[in-house]
Amino acid sequence: MLTCKAKAGQDAETRDYDIVFLEGVRGLSRGSAVQYNGLRVGEVRQLRLDPNDLQRVRAQVSIQASIPFHSVAYPHLHLPR
């Protein structure tokens, strides 16, 4: 499940999104790349368990503001193997 909530990023050139995973995110860590069409467009800022449902992992990602990201688009979070 992907839930996105956009807000202004730490700098004016990025936007932050919250993504909720219903499964494990093994290999994903702070600083991991966010890719869109194979290009790095951002990074993972924070990972935490959802306090209301410990089966869910919440990731905050920062994506370049110039990327036309919509809630129907799914950025690829690169999970190292």
C-alpha positions in Angstrom: 0.0 0.0 0.0 1.3 3.4 -0.9 -0.1 6.4 0.9 1.4 9.8 -0.1 1.0 13.0 1.7 3.0 15.8 0.1 4.5 18.8 1.9 7.3 21.2 1.2 10.7 19.6 1.8 13.5 20.9 3.9 14.6 23.0 1.0 12.5 24.7 -1.7 13.7 22.3 -4.4 12.2 19.1 -2.8 8.9 17.7 -1.6 8.4 15.2 1.2 6.1 12.2 0.9 5.0 9.7 3.5 4.8 6.1 2.2 3.2 3.3 4.1 4.5 -0.3 3.5 2.3 -3.2 4.6 5.3 -5.6 4.4 8.9 -5.6 5.5 11.4 -3.2 4.0 14.5 -5.2 4.4 17.5 -3.4 3.0 15.8 0.0 2.9 17.6 2.6 5.1 17.9 6.2 5.6 19.6 7.7 2.6 18.4 5.0 0.2 17.7 6.2 -3.3 14.2 6.9 -4.7 14.1 6.3 -8.4 11.6 7.4 -11.0 11.9 5.9 -14.5 15.3 4.5 -13.5 16.7 7.9 -12.4 17.6 8.9 -8.8 15.2 11.7 -7.9 15.3 11.6 -4.2 16.1 9.7 -1.0 14.6 8.2 2.1 14.7 10.6 5.0 13.2 8.6 7.7 11.9 5.1 8.5 9.7 4.2 11.5 7.1 1.7 12.6 3.5 3.0 12.5 2.6 3.4 16.1 -1.1 2.5 15.3 -0.2 -0.7 13.5 3.3 -2.3 14.1 2.9 -4.4 10.9 3.3 -1.2 8.8 6.5 0.7 8.1 6.3 4.4 7.4 8.9 6.0 5.2 9.4 9.7 4.6 11.0 10.4 1.3 12.2 13.6 -0.2 11.7 13.9 -4.0 12.9 16.7 -6.3 10.1 19.3 -6.7 10.5 19.3 -10.5 9.4 15.6 -10.7 5.7 15.4 -11.7 4.8 13.0 -8.9 1.1 12.3 -8.2 -0.6 9.9 -5.9 -1.2 7.5 -8.8 2.6 7.3 -9.6 4.7 4.9 -7.7 8.4 5.8 -7.3 10.8 2.9 -7.0 12.6 2.7 -3.7 15.9 0.9 -4.4 16.2 -1.9 -1.9 19.9 -3.1 -1.8 20.3 -6.8 -1.9 
